[in-house]
Amino acid sequence: MATACEILEEFAGSSSAGFRCFAAGAESGPRFIARVRHVLNPPASSACIARIREMLGRYAAGVVAFYERHDGFVLYHDGLSDAAGVELLSAGEWAEATDDMRQCFHDLAEKPSLDPDHIVTGIAIATVRHSGNYFVMPTDGPAGGKVFYANHDGWYESAFADNFDGFLVHATQEPVKLLNDELGCYTRFSDGRTNAQWIPEEYLPDAPAVRS
């Protein structure tokens, strides 16, 4: 059986992926094929690996195993703009992202009853680009080691994944549902010519073979 890392690497190996999209506000109008890239970073440095162990404590093992191969990634990166979907941050970016996440949700830190999963004291490891939202791994309480999508528009309802490996796999499954429904439709693609914001409606593993 393939590991979570292998599943992600195979998914990211597509060189011709894309989305069939409709323009925001014109769902019945013409379609556009947005080509996307999946970028896996090179291995993390030994200093970054040590930092992961320090920040995540007993939940670090599975994360370290991945970062020894890839110091983060960007999935669903638009070929014509800097828009992207899920971005697993380089370990060197975790501290700044965590500070930003805690500032965004500082009111919850003063009301523990609103944060039973200890998300605000967790570590921000990933984001949806341009959303201001973070994937957070709590390090305290019964939800420690799970991954939550902390959305400033709706907070969260349940864990995004039960562990880091689950996060890797979930990020590759049902891309349209993931970007539009689960993550809030923040990822809009460009046609490079107009100001239209193109919204995914179908994921195409081999986009060049499909015509809009």
Helices and strands as residue ranges (DSSP letters): H 4-12, E 18-23, E 26-40, H 46-56, G 57-59, H 61-67, E 73-78, E 86-88, G 91-93, H 94-104, H 106-109, G 112-114, E 123-128, E 134-137, E 148-150, H 164-170, H 175-176, I 177-182, E 198-204, G 207-209
